[in-house]
Amino acid sequence: MTQARNATERPRKYSRWPDFENEVMRAVDPTLKIMNVVLKRQAEIDDDDEETELVRTQFRDELLRRGHDPDTDWVFIPSKTGADWYFSATGERKPVNSASRRINTLGLRELTKSRRNGSPGWAWKGCNTGMRRAIELKRFPSHEQADNGDAASNTGKVPCAQIEGHISD
């Protein structure tokens, strides 16, 4: 224990909670081994955050390709389609039920599990949707995307990415 308190060798990288870590490290031995566990767990969380952003971006891009505005539309996305989009974003092919479970764990604020006409899927609800009703996902890509797909640019609405607290790349 004394060795941990008097250790001159410090970890090269601290986590997001350096004061807490310093208190814990003074009381625990071996410091470096524990610090490595903390850093490994942080990296896993960072990987999840990256996956969330990849999937969010894929869903937004797919909605834009189909002529939807991801910031203002409320769209029902069938589970199979969501699984395909998940695969496109991550390269990880999963059965539809497994992909749906994984998508659900990502915590995308725009997506909620939903049913439409008895079919399972996802409801994408843009941050500027307001009181509009959910619409069906358009089947064919739109060829009329304003400003390289920035559908909100001509609507006068603020894109979700510019709203405080919205996670975006």
Secondary structure, 3 states (H helix, E strand, C coil): CHHHHCCCCCCCCCCCCHHHHHHHHHHCCCHHHHHHHHHHHHHHHHHHHHHHHHHHHHHHHHHHHCCCCCCCCEEEEEHHHHHHHHHHHHCCCCCHHHHHHHHHHHCCCCEEEEEECCEEEEEEECCCCCCCCCEECCCCCCCCCCCCCCHHHHCCCCCHHHCCCCCCC
